[in-house]
Amino acid sequence: MANVDPKSCWAKEGRLPRIAIVGAGLSGIGAVIKLREAGYTDLTIYEKADRVGGTWRDNRYPGLSCDVPSYWYSYSFEPNPHWSYRFSYGPEILAYIEHVVDRYDVRRVIRFNSEVEELRYLGPQWQLQVKNCEPEIYDFVISASGILHHPAYPEIPGIEDFEGKMFHTARWDDTVSLSGQRVGIIGTGSTSAQIVGEVTDEVAKMTVFQRTPHWMAPLPQKKYSTLWKAFLRVSPWMHPILAWFYKRLMLTTFAKATIGDVKQQQKIEQACLRFLKKTVPDPQLRARLTPDYKATCKRLIFCSDFYPAIASDKAELVTESIEAIEPTGVRTRDGRLHELDILILATGFKVSEFILPTRVFGANGIELSQQWGGAPRAHRAMALPHFPNFWMLEGPTGPVGNLSLISITEVQIGYMIQLLDKMKAEKSAALVVKPEAFERYNRAMADAIGTTTWATGGCSSWYIDKTGKPNLYPWHPSRFYEEMKTPDYSEYLLSDSVEGAAST
């Protein structure tokens, strides 16, 4: 595909803007479909891997499932009557993504095995660089890279010395059989809980190294019958009703609990404690599994199998801190060596990276990682001052937690399309959020976050960045949905000339 003149303005010339999208996960795929629908068809997705799917491609560990109900964890424009479970398992979600890509002919605009190394704003356009390729020029860049794609590896002395099989959960080794093996797993978050619940019966011994216990609720799983799925196939009017029902359920329970609804927060806490007492009969083990912080301070875990598995004879919960990893196992502070054949690292992701480590240079050479300084912020989880014609989907300070990120992405795409339409109508070369609007918005968020359980719940979580505050949307998600309906154009600076765009 040929480059365009780097000193041209698509809106004045009456041509379609060239738009690059980084990432072929749910956000990037959704962006292509909705942008095309709005008439913006000159699109290219750059995907670092050889397959679509994002986090659902990278994660394929045993027991992998979504903690958001399937009928809400779907594109609104492509409801799926074939979901097998109320909470879908990873392989079925990946199959759904592949189905959407093929049905909407998205695959032809994806460049696979094309990791973007550098983005550089030339004003009013962007130069995009893929390793070993000629640079390309685009009018806009959309980051749809997500947050759960850079595995975080623990810094433990001797980690390179382990002689057994060792891998991160997001880099699962399909050639390794766990059957009859002594398996250790570091971490007790959602991923670990799903794995432990799924595989403990088949291993010789499961050793779980816990730093902090988590609040856990049973997963209210349900398998859908053939009759029910047949009904949904002939009743498309049911799909938006089901999505609305589950959206409302999540927003009136977990979302309310996180933003200061003490009564709702206590309800969740009591439900978790009842579940723990019912499934873990040993009071001493139960005490070690009981958090000393408020429920919803971290993302709530839904898993029905972890407690029964950890309470079984095949499993051991280790709460002594890890001193080192040795060739034959893990040694804890009490001097004990836990001998293992396989070590699984359920240690999460570098969630403050977003599009990084891609080098992104904005107006006047400002570099994104330096601007963020380990505390990423964005305007409405999308825009950045000094980075014109650059948008993020599911960017910093957006609503997360027990929500459908697909629904968040969809309203962001709709918002973004309105900004494009505004530029087209006014024949603008560049659009960027004003620094004062960015500062005002993020200052209000910083003030409001202090009343949420993420900040007051007494825990240390991956939500907290270098500022010491949670990097999250502090208000009820319904406010975000509402604000995304119509942009406040006074928050943005539009330049109608190439010269003005170069210094925006």
TORPA-470370 format. One record per residue (C-alpha): x negated, y, z; residue in one letter. Coordinates in pm, whole numbers, plus 50000, padded with zeros to 5 digits. Example, Ala and Ser with C-alpha at 12.3 -4.5 7.8 and 13.67 -1.06 7.14 Angstrom:
BEGIN
487704955050780A
486334989450714S
This chain:
BEGIN
500005000050000M
498505032949892A
497715060850133N
499545093750109V
497905127850103D
496855134450467P
497905170750427K
501485164450313S
504835168350488C
507385141150415W
510365162250519A
509505191350287K
508615168349998E
511865149150031G
510155115450050R
510615088150308L
508195089950599P
505655062150630R
506075046550974I
503665022151139A
504895000351424I
502374983551653V
503674949951774G
506084923651640A
507884915851964G
511504923252041L
510984961152038S
509104962851709G
511534939751533I
514504959351662G
512904991851548A
512524979551190V
516144968351170I
517665000151313K
515325023751125L
516255006850798R
519915010250887E
519345047750935A
517675050650593G
514015049850702Y
512655020750501T
508935027250449D
507895006050745L
504924984150838T
504464963351153I
500914955651266Y
500764923851473E
497554911451634K
498694874851637A
499794851451359D
503404849051475R
506204871451599V
507604870351950G
505374890952177G
505514878852536T
507794849852437W
505124838252194R
502214842252432D
503944825952729N
504834789352682R
504224774453025Y
506474747053169P
509714760253317G
509534793853139L
512924810953148S
514424845953143C
515904860853460D
518364882353262V
521594865953137P
521364854952774S
524384874052648Y
522814906652767W
519294896352667Y
520254898052299S
520344924852034Y
523744941852033S
523774939451652F
522934902251652E
524874884251927P
524084847551960N
526984823252020P
524544794252036H
522814801752367W
522514768852555S
522174783552904Y
523284813853101R
519584821353153F
517714810652842S
514464791552836Y
511434804652652G
511544782252342P
515164791552271E
514424828952305I
511484825552065L
513744806751819A
516274835251845Y
513564860851765I
512464840551462E
516104838351350H
516534876151370V
513284882151180V
514414859650896D
518024871050886R
517064907650862Y
514084902050630D
511604917150874V
508764892850803R
507854908850471R
506814941450641V
504644924750906I
500874923450873R
499804894451090F
496334889951241N
496004927851226S
495024942051562E
495004979751556V
491624992151681E
492105029551650E
494775055851589L
493655091251512R
495905121351462Y
494885141651157L
497765166451166G
500495160751072P
499705124051008Q
497985094951173W
495055074351054Q
495425037851153L
492395015051163Q
492484977051164V
489214958551202K
487484951050870N
490174969650673C
490395003150502E
492145029550715P
495785037350636E
497655070250669I
501115071850829Y
503515099850911D
504525083551239F
503265056751474V
505535037351709I
503925017151986S
505994985952051A
503214967052227S
505064960152552G
503434956152894I
503064918752948L
500374910452694H
496964916852855H
496334888753108P
494824899453438A
492084875853556Y
491164874953925P
487724886454035E
486744856854250I
483114846354308P
482254814554120G
485234815253888I
483004806153595E
481614775853781D
484794755153796F
484204722253613E
487824712353565G
490324727453326K
491224763553404M
493494787553215F
495794817453258H
499524811053234T
499734834052929A
497034813252760R
498484779252841W
496344749852724D
498744726252549D
496054699452523T
495944694952903V
498284670253071S
499174677853434L
500514643053499S
498754625953789G
496314654953835Q
495354675954137R
496634709854028V
496014743454194G
497784775654108I
496734810454220I
499704833654264G
503314830554377T
505164854254145G
507934845253905S
505644826453665T
504104805553941S
507504797754093A
508814784953760Q
505744763353697I
505634748854050V
509334741054038G
509014724253700E
505854702753729V
505324693554096T
507124660354058D
504694648753788E
501354659053943V
499354640054203A
499204671154423K
500184707454380M
498214733354580T
499664768254576V
497404796854685F
499614824354821Q
498454859554900R
501914874154955T
505304856554978P
508104868654752H
511804873454795W
513514846054599M
517114839254509A
518534807954345P
518954810053970L
522694806353901P
522004785553592Q
524774771753374K
524664750153065K
527174760552803Y
529394733852651S
529804726752281T
533434737752308L
532464771452459W
529874778052188K
532424768951918A
534864793752074F
532244821552064L
531464814451699R
535054822051601V
535554849751859S
532954876751789P
535004901551995W
533894882552307M
530214890652271H
530284927552368P
532574918852658I
530114893052790L
527154916652746A
529074944352927W
529994920853211F
526414910053279Y
525084945253235K
527574958353489R
526774929653728L
523044937253723M
523504974953744L
525874973354041T
523744949054243T
519974948954190F
519734983254031A
521654999454316K
519544981554575A
516294995654436T
517375032154446I
518385034354810G
521675015554852D
520815000355191V
523944979155211K
523314963054873Q
519654958054954Q
520514940255278Q
523034918055099K
520304906154864I
517904900855152E
520384880155350Q
521234858955045A
517534851754993C
517044842255360L
520024818455348R
518594801955038F
515174798255204L
516664782855518K
518804758755318K
515974745655099T
512944746455334V
513724727155655P
510264731255813D
510414763256023P
506644768756010Q
506544766255631L
509624787955613R
507904814755821A
504944815455583R
507334819355289L
509214848355447T
508144882955323P
507464910755572D
508694937755334Y
512114947055198K
513774927454924A
513674945254583T
510394962554678C
509014939454412K
510844923854122R
513274898454266L
512494862454167I
515294839454053F
514224803254084C
516104773554228S
513274748054214D
510314764554383F
511364760654748Y
512304723654715P
509014717454532A
506784735454784I
508584717655070A
507944683254915S
505194659055017D
503384665254690K
502794702254752A
500754723554989E
501074760855050L
497704776855127V
497854811155286T
494194814055384E
492484838655150S
490204825354878I
486494828954944E
485104814054624A
485704789854341I
483284760754325E
482694734254059P
485144709954218T
487754733054361G
488694763954562V
487124772154899R
489164793155140T
488044815455427R
488544787855681D
485714768455510G
487984742355355R
487364730654999L
490564722954807H
489464698054543E
491184702254208L
491224688253858D
493114717553704I
493284754053813L
496074776153681I
495804813953707L
499274828953759A
497764863153820T
499914884653597G
499034911853351F
497304945253320K
500574964053321V
499104998953294S
497564992552953E
500564995952718F
499015002652376I
495505003052522L
492764991752464P
493555005452118T
491735038752098R
494345066052046V
493165101451968F
495765129151964G
495605165751865A
492205182151916N
490615148051978G
492345141452313I
491925104552398E
494905086552549L
493125065152808S
491385096252943Q
494645115652956Q
496255087353151W
493275080253375G
494745047653501G
498135063753577A
500105062453252P
503005086553218R
505345095352933A
508305117952868H
511465096752891R
509215066052858A
508585075852495M
506675107852418A
503335123352513L
502125159552499P
499285164552249H
500325133152058F
502685145151783P
504685120351574N
503805092551819F
506435073652018W
506425044852260M
509125018952316L
509285006552676E
506555031152762G
505405043253105P
507965053253371T
510815035453198G
513495014253366P
512234979153436V
513014953753707G
515934929753668N
517214945953348L
517524937052981S
514614954752818L
516284948452482I
519064972152586S
516474997952693I
514694994852358T
517904998952161E
518835032152320V
515255044652276Q
515365035951906I
518655054551869G
517105084852042Y
514065083051816M
516195081851502I
517975113751609Q
514585130751642L
513645119151292L
516935132151157D
516255165651326K
512845167851160M
514345159150824K
517065185550858A
514575212550956E
511825200550718K
509385197651008S
505875184150971A
505405173551334A
507305169251658L
505765167252004V
507065170352359V
506235203652520K
503715200752807P
506015220053039E
508935196352965A
506665166353022F
505385180553353E
508855190153474R
510285155853395Y
507425136553555N
507345159153859R
511025152153919A
510365114953882M
507475116254129A
509685134154382D
512565109454337A
510505077454349I
509835082354719G
513405072854811T
513395039554627T
512615005954785T
509675003254544W
508065031054749A
509615025855093T
509864987955103G
506434982155254G
504904961454975C
502044964054730S
503214956054379S
502074957754018W
504424987353979Y
501965009354173I
499235026553972D
496185047254066K
498335075454201T
499535052154477G
503115055754353K
505285031454156P
505145038253783N
508895034453740L
512125052153656Y
513405063253999P
517075068653920W
519905044753842H
519425029553492P
522865042053387S
521375077053394R
518685066453148F
521265051252912Y
523235083652926E
520225106252870E
519185086452565M
522475092952384K
521525128052273T
518055143752276P
517525177552436D
515725193452144Y
514535222352361S
512085197752522E
510235194152191Y
508105215951971L
508715212751598L
506145225851354S
507305234251004D
503815237350857S
500895213850812V
498545239750961E
500685243351272G
501025205751303A
497255201451301A
496905220851626S
500165210751795T
